[in-house]
């Protein structure tokens, strides 16, 4: 059960300005059936470039419908120049806030408004021209960059809540992480670059693993009378054998996961899985 | 909740949880403040409680044709599932393969997908596909079984669609090859007859709150002679197979509930089934572009999952909520994730329909006039939401024009 504000409930149960303006001066369409929400915004704009009427049709959940209704109420009677400055935060504020997982509904409202204004002016939105980062929901890097910057987003989860990017298969998470870093780096202090190489050959990987084991892991285990030996590396799976006191220690599984695997992930590759081999 | 909500509640979400039967509550109450002894105690005060627990165990065993020593009490269906699968994985450490399905409950699905982080071993997991009716291909199942297979875990009936899998056949096929078989039967027990004397299943999970007992109690059936490793280590309770002081009142409640559902099985499969069918047929008839999800007949008597195209599930649920109608949806928005139900996706339900799926699940407590009530209100709700949907008019135009391409 979502915690919706009274404003959201009111706009959802009694939405204002539902429909489609005939011979509209501006039409903005965003979203799709596959994505689970979509909004078609139609505007009537007079000669002084003021929005005199706005209507919407929305497919989506309660907060999508409420965001659309609140948006149309907000922009009716507004000069275009002012409407251009409406942000998703304004829409969310008009609704007394939205659950964080539902922020993308307010983003959809803003995008529909932008699309409608672009349609009126006969220009192409730059957003559509970016590189598609999230294939599941068709989100471009420009959309992600803007959301990170404007709403001060820090994590992939937040980006997903605002733009839906990364909410499907998860393949784009690495790229999203990069974009968040890039954008935040531009606005904040530089972060220490990751020294670990992104891709490496199996031989490079084995060498690095051996190096970490020799340099850090083995000396620690030897203090407790134990030892470790690398047996095999198969993709991300690292097979090792615990020797000496470790071999009979009840806590050896914890040592393997909490210590050895952690060290290797930190210093070699964060997808590595360490397991004990029967050698 | 939405302020316009009425006092009237029409509860059709029994696959989520059920009302605790009044008879069950009554049976439980003495075990809180009066007979609060520990069943393990030596004194009569505690010992008499132990006898009641044994009685409850017998009633549960009776419902599924098992013997009482094959019943282990747990805290929930999820614990039962985890216990069974992890037990098999530990009993056969050299077997690194598990067979399950694409449509399992998260209790099994997520466990199988996370096994390596728990056991430290990589397990190959075969997730069997289902067809668009939600049914499995038994030839594919047979092909998937190998010498490496530690356990098969397949649900008896699906929680979202109610589709029933041929567990008897599947368990027999595993048995022939000496492979352990687990079934998550939380939706099936109490709704359809189950007899462990005839079905060669090794592990079977039951959840109390799905059959009118309270939340927080479950059962794992373990066939006599099945290798077993406990999930919770501790005292000697459950013959050392599950540590922890017994949840006495809930166990007594579960025993009573099993006795009740055993006696109500006919009602469930006649009257409740007829109500479900009337609801389903009524909705499919009154609402255009409505599709039944799941096999028409190989299905639990209480469950109906219907997709209403071009509208979104959460919006439907919240409008029904105004009228006190309780149901569930497989839409993305209701789950907090951005993708619709994995069950509907596995069945190949198109996105146009998956987002607008609603599950009704009835129980013996539903009445005919409640079916009328839903049939009275839901068509208008769907119609209003469609009027608001940017896709509806377009779709209607296409259909009127007789778009012969089969697309929607």
Interface residues (C-beta under 8 A of the other chain):
Chain A: X1 X6 X9 X12 X13 X15 X18 X29 X33 X34 X36 X37 X38 X39 X40 X57 X58 X59 X60 X61 X62 X64 X65 X101 X102 X136 X137 X160 X164 X167 X168 X237 X253 X256 X257 X273 X274 X275 X276
Chain B: X1 X2 X3 X4 X116 X120 X121 X122 X310 X311 X312 X313 X314 X315 X318 X319 X322 X331 X332 X333 X334 X336 X337 X338 X339 X340 X351 X352 X355 X387 X388 X389 X390 X391
